[in-house]
Amino acid sequence: MFADIDGNTMHYVSYGEGPPVVFVHGLGGSANVWHGVMQAMKQHHHCVALDLRGHGRSQGRGKFSIEGWSKDVLRLIRHLELPSVTLVGHSLGTLVAQHLAQTSPESCDQLVLCGGISYFQPPTNDAYRERADLVEREGLDPLVEPWLDGAVSPQSHATAAGAVGLLRELFLRNEPANYAKSCRALAEAPRIRRDEIGQPTLIVTGAHDRSTPLAMAEELKSTIPVSRVKVLPDVGHWLPVEAPGALAAGILEFLS
């Protein structure tokens, strides 16, 4: 399905009925990373996942930013006439979700952060800017193998090679110019007033997550007033793809 959001065509998928849950993917992802989670939750909830501006099947007009993506998500919620939603984000999507929860609290009554980002130190920000430069010069091919090596756990590499291969394809399907713009948007992410996030928040991290490790999850917990951490074993950073059933079960338990 498609919606015209601020002059930009946005793609989204929708399943099920019940209290609404909106899913926001991470850098280089799409709505499809949530497919397994939504299939497990659709009997109990109205599940909506979108392709952020410049990702998947959504157009990529204009400048990308955490603030801009947050406004896009809010406009989609209003376009679909949803009541206050549970907002579920992954990686970069957790910054979008946090920003929306803090700036438009009426739109979101609960928050789930998967592979959540608090903030990056300057060396990490510089690394994302360098990644953007590399992609603009040489495309995505030089990045895909080192990216994939750290994206999922060793167990997933060994036992779920098919899913890992599809994740590789997802990465390579990105438009290089849009991926580069997204890297710079992540490097320039604003500081979010997490002490103003009043929604109950579940922070989920993989035990083998090297991108947003347990220490970052604990940092988020220390700054979001009503929050708790759940660790999924044998999972890396892309937990919606690696462990959709376990992630869905954790979210449903949190929402019950």
Residue frames relative to the residue before (quaternion, step in Angstrom):
aa qw qx qy qz dx dy dz
M 1.0000 0.0000 0.0000 0.0000 0.00 0.00 0.00
F 0.1896 -0.7862 0.5829 0.0780 3.55 -1.16 0.65
A 0.0711 -0.7689 0.6342 0.0396 3.53 -1.23 0.63
D 0.3945 -0.6760 0.5677 0.2552 3.56 -1.16 0.67
I 0.0145 0.8067 -0.5854 0.0794 3.56 -0.38 1.29
D 0.8313 -0.1566 0.0641 0.5295 3.57 -0.42 1.26
G 0.7229 -0.4505 0.2441 0.4635 3.57 0.93 0.90
N 0.6478 0.4653 -0.3101 0.5174 3.57 1.27 0.18
T 0.3704 -0.7291 0.5262 0.2333 3.60 -0.79 0.95
M 0.0954 -0.8142 0.5727 -0.0001 3.55 -0.60 1.19
H 0.2702 -0.7551 0.5803 0.1414 3.54 -0.95 0.96
Y 0.0777 0.7831 -0.6146 0.0540 3.56 -1.06 0.78
V 0.2451 -0.7309 0.6120 0.1766 3.55 -1.32 0.30
S 0.1253 -0.7985 0.5886 0.0151 3.54 -1.14 0.70
Y 0.0325 0.7946 -0.6029 0.0633 3.57 -0.87 1.02
G 0.8501 0.2888 -0.1650 0.4083 3.53 -1.29 0.51
E 0.3087 -0.7133 0.5978 0.1962 3.49 -1.43 -0.02
G 0.5252 0.6148 -0.4777 0.3434 3.54 -1.22 0.53
P 0.7693 -0.2872 0.2311 0.5219 3.60 -1.20 -0.35
P 0.4389 -0.7477 0.4309 0.2502 3.61 -0.76 0.98
V 0.0813 -0.7473 0.6588 0.0310 3.50 -1.20 0.81
V 0.1237 -0.7947 0.5928 0.0421 3.58 -0.76 1.06
F 0.2072 -0.8025 0.5569 0.0544 3.56 -0.78 1.14
V 0.1045 -0.7938 0.5990 0.0076 3.57 -0.91 1.03
H 0.3243 -0.7885 0.4972 0.1608 3.57 -0.53 1.21
G 0.5439 -0.6315 0.4604 0.3058 3.54 -1.37 0.09
L 0.7861 -0.3173 0.2545 0.4654 3.53 -1.37 -0.16
G 0.8421 0.1415 -0.1287 0.5042 3.56 -0.79 1.05
G 0.5810 0.5993 -0.3683 0.4094 3.59 1.26 0.06
S 0.2223 -0.7336 0.6128 0.1922 3.52 -1.32 -0.42
A 0.7310 -0.3880 0.3086 0.4689 3.56 -1.29 -0.03
N 0.6095 0.6104 -0.3513 0.3639 3.59 1.08 -0.69
V 0.5634 0.5957 -0.4179 0.3912 3.64 1.08 -0.39
W 0.6885 0.4743 -0.2703 0.4774 3.59 1.21 -0.47
H 0.3707 0.7785 -0.4693 0.1905 3.61 1.21 -0.11
G 0.6970 0.4761 -0.2828 0.4556 3.60 0.80 -0.97
V 0.6375 0.5236 -0.3234 0.4637 3.57 1.02 -0.80
M 0.6901 0.4844 -0.2877 0.4542 3.58 0.88 -0.93
Q 0.6204 0.5361 -0.3525 0.4510 3.60 1.02 -0.70
A 0.6770 0.4831 -0.2860 0.4758 3.57 1.10 -0.70
M 0.7447 0.4193 -0.2139 0.4732 3.60 1.15 -0.53
K 0.5483 0.6905 -0.3817 0.2775 3.59 1.17 -0.51
Q 0.5833 0.5732 -0.3904 0.4229 3.61 1.16 -0.29
H 0.7577 0.3658 -0.1830 0.5085 3.55 1.23 -0.47
H 0.8034 0.2030 -0.0644 0.5561 3.59 1.17 -0.54
H 0.4372 -0.6083 0.5845 0.3117 3.51 -1.36 0.37
C 0.0995 -0.8334 0.5436 -0.0046 3.57 -0.31 1.30
V 0.0186 -0.7865 0.6162 -0.0367 3.55 -0.80 1.07
A 0.0103 0.7757 -0.6309 0.0144 3.58 -0.93 0.93
L 0.1717 -0.8055 0.5637 0.0636 3.56 -0.95 0.87
D 0.3951 -0.6179 0.6062 0.3077 3.50 -1.38 0.24
L 0.4030 -0.7132 0.5174 0.2476 3.57 -0.64 1.07
R 0.6778 -0.4662 0.3767 0.4258 3.55 -1.25 0.45
G 0.8221 0.2059 -0.1743 0.5014 3.57 -0.82 1.05
H 0.6871 0.4168 -0.2776 0.5264 3.59 1.28 0.13
G 0.8349 0.1966 -0.1259 0.4985 3.55 -1.24 0.44
R 0.7800 -0.3060 0.2595 0.4803 3.56 -0.85 -1.05
S 0.5021 0.6247 -0.4419 0.4030 3.60 1.25 0.28
Q 0.5321 -0.6279 0.4638 0.3279 3.55 -1.11 0.67
G 0.3172 -0.7774 0.5231 0.1464 3.54 -1.23 0.50
R 0.2229 0.7977 -0.5331 0.1729 3.56 0.95 0.80
G 0.8086 0.3242 -0.2217 0.4380 3.53 -1.23 0.56
K 0.6688 -0.4797 0.3960 0.4071 3.50 -1.42 -0.08
F 0.3171 -0.7358 0.5642 0.1995 3.56 -1.07 0.72
S 0.1535 0.7643 -0.6169 0.1079 3.56 -1.10 0.77
I 0.6295 -0.5086 0.4142 0.4165 3.55 -1.25 0.34
E 0.6532 0.5172 -0.3112 0.4571 3.58 0.95 -0.88
G 0.6758 0.4987 -0.2980 0.4537 3.59 0.93 -0.87
W 0.6474 0.4982 -0.3198 0.4799 3.59 0.95 -0.82
S 0.6184 0.5446 -0.3423 0.4515 3.58 1.02 -0.78
K 0.6563 0.4974 -0.3095 0.4754 3.59 0.96 -0.83
D 0.6185 0.5405 -0.3456 0.4537 3.59 1.05 -0.72
V 0.6556 0.5014 -0.3141 0.4691 3.58 0.93 -0.89
L 0.6480 0.5148 -0.3186 0.4620 3.58 0.94 -0.86
R 0.6558 0.5042 -0.3155 0.4649 3.60 0.95 -0.83
L 0.6414 0.5057 -0.3374 0.4680 3.60 1.02 -0.69
I 0.6116 0.5397 -0.3456 0.4639 3.61 1.00 -0.79
R 0.6902 0.4610 -0.2791 0.4829 3.58 0.92 -0.88
H 0.6131 0.5511 -0.3462 0.4478 3.60 1.04 -0.76
L 0.7250 0.4134 -0.2292 0.5009 3.58 1.01 -0.82
E 0.3597 -0.7687 0.4566 0.2669 3.57 1.38 0.00
L 0.2540 0.7795 -0.5250 0.2286 3.54 0.95 0.95
P 0.4455 -0.6238 0.5508 0.3301 3.57 -1.15 0.53
S 0.7596 -0.3350 0.2516 0.4976 3.57 -1.26 -0.08
V 0.2476 -0.8225 0.5065 0.0752 3.57 -0.71 1.14
T 0.4050 -0.5728 0.6165 0.3575 3.48 -1.44 0.01
L 0.1865 -0.7967 0.5706 0.0705 3.56 -0.73 1.08
V 0.0774 -0.7958 0.6005 -0.0081 3.56 -0.72 1.16
G 0.0210 -0.8182 0.5743 -0.0194 3.59 -0.65 1.08
H 0.1918 -0.7472 0.6217 0.1358 3.54 -1.28 0.49
S 0.8640 -0.0173 -0.0066 0.5032 3.57 -0.95 0.98
L 0.8148 0.0639 -0.0174 0.5759 3.64 -0.53 -1.09
G 0.6240 0.5642 -0.3278 0.4299 3.58 1.07 -0.74
T 0.5970 0.5518 -0.3803 0.4410 3.60 1.16 -0.41
L 0.6130 0.5179 -0.3561 0.4789 3.61 1.13 -0.52
V 0.6160 0.5266 -0.3362 0.4799 3.57 1.05 -0.77
A 0.6783 0.4966 -0.2891 0.4578 3.57 0.90 -0.95
Q 0.6521 0.5086 -0.3189 0.4629 3.59 0.94 -0.85
H 0.6555 0.5160 -0.3167 0.4514 3.56 0.92 -0.90
L 0.6692 0.4914 -0.3023 0.4683 3.58 0.94 -0.88
A 0.6532 0.5177 -0.3173 0.4523 3.59 0.94 -0.86
Q 0.6981 0.4683 -0.2731 0.4677 3.59 1.03 -0.76
T 0.7607 0.3962 -0.2129 0.4681 3.60 0.93 -0.85
S 0.7829 0.1561 -0.0925 0.5952 3.61 1.16 -0.55
P 0.0586 -0.8673 0.4929 0.0389 3.60 0.65 1.09
E 0.5928 0.5886 -0.3713 0.4053 3.59 1.15 -0.49
S 0.6527 0.5410 -0.3147 0.4269 3.60 1.17 -0.47
C 0.7875 0.2621 -0.0765 0.5525 3.56 1.20 -0.54
D 0.1398 -0.8253 0.5425 0.0711 3.58 -0.70 1.03
Q 0.7782 0.1004 -0.0979 0.6122 3.60 1.26 -0.21
L 0.2190 -0.7909 0.5686 0.0560 3.53 -1.15 0.71
V 0.0383 -0.7630 0.6449 0.0193 3.57 -1.07 0.88
L 0.1028 -0.8009 0.5899 0.0056 3.56 -0.69 1.15
C 0.0875 -0.8089 0.5813 -0.0051 3.58 -0.49 1.26
G 0.7901 0.0052 -0.0545 0.6105 3.57 -0.46 1.17
G 0.1212 0.8750 -0.4608 0.0859 3.52 1.09 0.87
I 0.2931 -0.7364 0.5895 0.1556 3.54 -1.16 0.77
S 0.2533 -0.7206 0.6219 0.1726 3.55 -1.00 0.87
Y 0.6549 -0.3938 0.2608 0.5899 3.57 0.61 -1.15
F 0.4006 -0.7065 0.5343 0.2345 3.55 -1.25 0.46
Q 0.4805 -0.6291 0.5295 0.3049 3.53 -1.16 0.69
P 0.6954 -0.5054 0.3053 0.4096 3.63 -1.14 0.54
P 0.6352 0.5239 -0.3775 0.4236 3.68 0.86 -0.64
T 0.6486 0.5004 -0.3223 0.4743 3.60 1.05 -0.68
N 0.6197 0.5296 -0.3397 0.4691 3.57 1.01 -0.77
D 0.6530 0.5068 -0.3103 0.4695 3.58 0.97 -0.87
A 0.6302 0.5395 -0.3376 0.4449 3.59 1.03 -0.75
Y 0.6526 0.4917 -0.3245 0.4765 3.60 1.02 -0.70
R 0.6252 0.5137 -0.3456 0.4753 3.61 1.06 -0.64
E 0.6486 0.5030 -0.3135 0.4775 3.57 1.02 -0.78
R 0.6099 0.5358 -0.3477 0.4691 3.59 1.07 -0.71
A 0.6387 0.5253 -0.3268 0.4575 3.59 0.96 -0.85
D 0.6499 0.5132 -0.3159 0.4631 3.59 0.94 -0.87
L 0.6544 0.5193 -0.3115 0.4529 3.59 0.95 -0.90
V 0.6628 0.5062 -0.3095 0.4568 3.58 0.90 -0.91
E 0.6502 0.5100 -0.3218 0.4623 3.60 0.98 -0.77
R 0.6880 0.4734 -0.2828 0.4717 3.60 1.06 -0.70
E 0.8569 0.1796 -0.0071 0.4831 3.55 0.76 -1.12
G 0.5336 -0.6260 0.4203 0.3831 3.61 1.20 -0.07
L 0.7022 -0.5049 0.3371 0.3721 3.55 -1.34 -0.12
D 0.5146 0.6925 -0.4102 0.2955 3.60 1.11 -0.51
P 0.6794 0.4887 -0.3334 0.4341 3.67 0.82 -0.77
L 0.6880 0.5066 -0.2749 0.4408 3.59 1.19 -0.50
V 0.5990 0.6627 -0.3711 0.2536 3.54 0.96 -0.84
E 0.6922 0.4803 -0.3136 0.4379 3.64 0.82 -0.82
P 0.6843 0.4425 -0.3183 0.4844 3.67 0.80 -0.78
W 0.6110 0.5387 -0.3535 0.4598 3.59 1.09 -0.66
L 0.6914 0.4873 -0.2829 0.4520 3.57 0.83 -0.98
D 0.5926 0.5867 -0.3624 0.4162 3.58 1.05 -0.71
G 0.7765 0.3335 -0.1820 0.5026 3.57 0.98 -0.80
A 0.5248 0.6788 -0.4006 0.3214 3.58 1.26 -0.20
V 0.8021 0.1649 -0.0563 0.5713 3.58 1.02 -0.81
S 0.6440 -0.5489 0.3828 0.3708 3.54 -1.31 0.32
P 0.6404 -0.5051 0.3940 0.4237 3.61 -1.21 0.32
Q 0.6239 0.5480 -0.3466 0.4363 3.60 1.02 -0.72
S 0.6546 0.5018 -0.3174 0.4678 3.60 0.97 -0.81
H 0.6150 0.5350 -0.3469 0.4639 3.58 1.03 -0.74
A 0.7219 0.4632 -0.2460 0.4514 3.57 0.99 -0.87
T 0.8249 0.2855 -0.1029 0.4769 3.57 0.91 -0.90
A 0.7672 0.2773 -0.1660 0.5541 3.63 1.18 -0.27
A 0.0471 0.8545 -0.5149 0.0498 3.55 0.90 0.99
G 0.6073 0.5654 -0.3624 0.4245 3.61 1.06 -0.62
A 0.6696 0.4804 -0.2937 0.4843 3.58 0.93 -0.92
V 0.6338 0.5253 -0.3324 0.4602 3.57 1.03 -0.77
G 0.6369 0.5278 -0.3239 0.4592 3.59 1.03 -0.75
L 0.6565 0.4914 -0.3118 0.4800 3.58 1.01 -0.75
L 0.6082 0.5315 -0.3498 0.4745 3.57 1.11 -0.62
R 0.6101 0.5416 -0.3362 0.4705 3.57 1.08 -0.73
E 0.6599 0.4999 -0.3003 0.4738 3.58 0.95 -0.88
L 0.6122 0.5512 -0.3450 0.4499 3.60 1.00 -0.81
F 0.6639 0.5077 -0.3044 0.4570 3.57 0.90 -0.93
L 0.7170 0.4632 -0.2630 0.4497 3.58 0.82 -0.99
R 0.5993 0.5752 -0.3553 0.4288 3.61 1.22 -0.34
N 0.4992 0.6544 -0.4367 0.3629 3.60 1.21 -0.18
E 0.4526 -0.6270 0.5575 0.3020 3.53 -1.19 0.62
P 0.4866 -0.7106 0.4064 0.3052 3.65 -0.48 1.11
A 0.6590 0.5096 -0.3290 0.4446 3.61 0.89 -0.86
N 0.6756 0.4786 -0.2975 0.4754 3.60 0.97 -0.81
Y 0.6213 0.5288 -0.3467 0.4627 3.59 1.04 -0.73
A 0.6439 0.5172 -0.3218 0.4630 3.59 0.96 -0.84
K 0.6451 0.5112 -0.3169 0.4713 3.59 0.95 -0.85
S 0.6552 0.5130 -0.3108 0.4592 3.58 1.02 -0.79
C 0.6120 0.5402 -0.3456 0.4628 3.59 1.05 -0.73
R 0.6748 0.4802 -0.3009 0.4728 3.58 0.92 -0.85
A 0.6163 0.5352 -0.3492 0.4602 3.60 1.05 -0.69
L 0.6484 0.5015 -0.3166 0.4773 3.60 1.02 -0.77
A 0.6519 0.5179 -0.3159 0.4551 3.58 0.98 -0.82
E 0.7445 0.3742 -0.2000 0.5155 3.59 1.16 -0.63
A 0.2500 0.8043 -0.5074 0.1821 3.59 1.22 0.42
P 0.4570 -0.6978 0.4763 0.2782 3.60 -0.94 0.84
R 0.5075 -0.5744 0.5255 0.3694 3.55 -1.27 0.31
I 0.2240 -0.7909 0.5618 0.0931 3.56 -0.80 1.05
R 0.4200 -0.6946 0.5274 0.2508 3.57 -0.97 0.87
R 0.1262 -0.8444 0.5181 0.0516 3.57 0.25 1.27
D 0.5745 0.5748 -0.3888 0.4340 3.57 1.17 -0.37
E 0.6621 0.4789 -0.2993 0.4927 3.59 1.30 -0.25
I 0.5153 0.6039 -0.4376 0.4223 3.60 1.26 0.08
G 0.1338 -0.8451 0.5163 0.0371 3.55 -0.29 1.27
Q 0.5366 0.6445 -0.4046 0.3647 3.59 1.23 -0.23
P 0.5292 -0.5788 0.5023 0.3642 3.60 -1.10 0.62
T 0.0968 -0.8357 0.5399 -0.0267 3.57 -0.75 1.08
L 0.1684 -0.7438 0.6401 0.0927 3.54 -1.02 0.94
I 0.1378 -0.7776 0.6117 0.0455 3.56 -0.84 1.05
V 0.0701 -0.8155 0.5743 -0.0147 3.58 -0.52 1.22
T 0.0204 0.8011 -0.5968 0.0417 3.55 -0.86 0.98
G 0.4334 -0.6739 0.5305 0.2766 3.55 -1.20 0.54
A 0.5541 -0.6343 0.4251 0.3316 3.56 -1.00 0.79
H 0.7472 0.3484 -0.2012 0.5290 3.60 1.19 -0.52
D 0.3536 0.7459 -0.4904 0.2794 3.59 1.20 0.48
R 0.1650 -0.8067 0.5632 0.0694 3.57 -0.54 1.18
S 0.6248 0.5549 -0.3376 0.4333 3.59 1.21 -0.46
T 0.7824 0.0331 0.0102 0.6218 3.58 0.94 -0.93
P 0.0880 -0.8663 0.4902 0.0393 3.59 0.43 1.21
L 0.7651 -0.3820 0.2686 0.4433 3.53 -1.38 0.11
A 0.6089 0.5663 -0.3632 0.4203 3.61 1.00 -0.72
M 0.6552 0.4883 -0.3181 0.4807 3.60 1.03 -0.71
A 0.6142 0.5337 -0.3464 0.4668 3.59 1.06 -0.70
E 0.6635 0.4952 -0.3029 0.4720 3.58 0.96 -0.83
E 0.6160 0.5330 -0.3430 0.4678 3.57 1.10 -0.65
L 0.6300 0.5120 -0.3299 0.4818 3.58 1.01 -0.77
K 0.6452 0.5312 -0.3190 0.4470 3.56 0.93 -0.89
S 0.6787 0.5074 -0.2933 0.4425 3.58 0.99 -0.81
T 0.7482 0.3991 -0.2134 0.4852 3.60 1.18 -0.47
I 0.6616 0.4196 -0.3106 0.5383 3.62 1.23 -0.27
P 0.4943 -0.7384 0.3565 0.2885 3.60 -0.37 1.22
V 0.7962 0.1623 -0.0779 0.5776 3.63 0.81 -0.97
S 0.3678 0.7348 -0.4775 0.3112 3.58 0.09 1.25
R 0.0431 -0.7738 0.6302 0.0476 3.52 -1.30 0.40
V 0.3979 -0.7256 0.5275 0.1922 3.55 -1.26 0.57
K 0.0677 -0.7567 0.6489 0.0419 3.54 -1.12 0.80
V 0.1799 -0.7889 0.5823 0.0795 3.58 -0.82 1.01
L 0.2131 -0.7602 0.6021 0.1184 3.58 -0.89 0.99
P 0.3727 -0.7484 0.4992 0.2275 3.63 -0.66 1.04
D 0.8454 0.2086 -0.1443 0.4700 3.56 -1.30 0.46
V 0.5893 0.5376 -0.3647 0.4803 3.58 1.14 0.69
G 0.3075 -0.7464 0.5627 0.1779 3.56 -1.12 0.74
H 0.8265 -0.2577 0.1726 0.4699 3.55 -1.12 -0.68
W 0.7353 0.4075 -0.2394 0.4858 3.61 0.96 -0.78
L 0.0011 0.8702 -0.4919 0.0276 3.54 0.82 1.08
P 0.5979 0.5458 -0.4107 0.4194 3.72 0.96 -0.44
V 0.6913 0.4383 -0.2694 0.5073 3.59 1.16 -0.57
E 0.6994 0.4916 -0.2714 0.4422 3.59 0.95 -0.88
A 0.8271 0.0679 0.0253 0.5573 3.59 0.90 -0.90
P 0.0043 0.8504 -0.5261 -0.0004 3.61 0.68 1.02
G 0.6547 0.5239 -0.3251 0.4373 3.59 0.96 -0.77
A 0.6799 0.4746 -0.2898 0.4781 3.56 0.90 -0.91
L 0.6421 0.5129 -0.3256 0.4677 3.58 1.02 -0.76
A 0.6504 0.5078 -0.3190 0.4662 3.60 0.91 -0.87
A 0.6430 0.5234 -0.3251 0.4549 3.58 0.96 -0.83
G 0.6587 0.5088 -0.3066 0.4619 3.57 0.99 -0.81
I 0.6541 0.4992 -0.3130 0.4744 3.57 1.00 -0.80
L 0.6617 0.5055 -0.3135 0.4563 3.59 0.90 -0.89
E 0.6294 0.5218 -0.3337 0.4693 3.58 1.03 -0.74
F 0.6458 0.5233 -0.3064 0.4639 3.57 1.01 -0.85
L 0.7278 0.4471 -0.2379 0.4623 3.58 0.97 -0.86
S 0.6082 0.5875 -0.3570 0.3969 3.59 1.18 -0.34
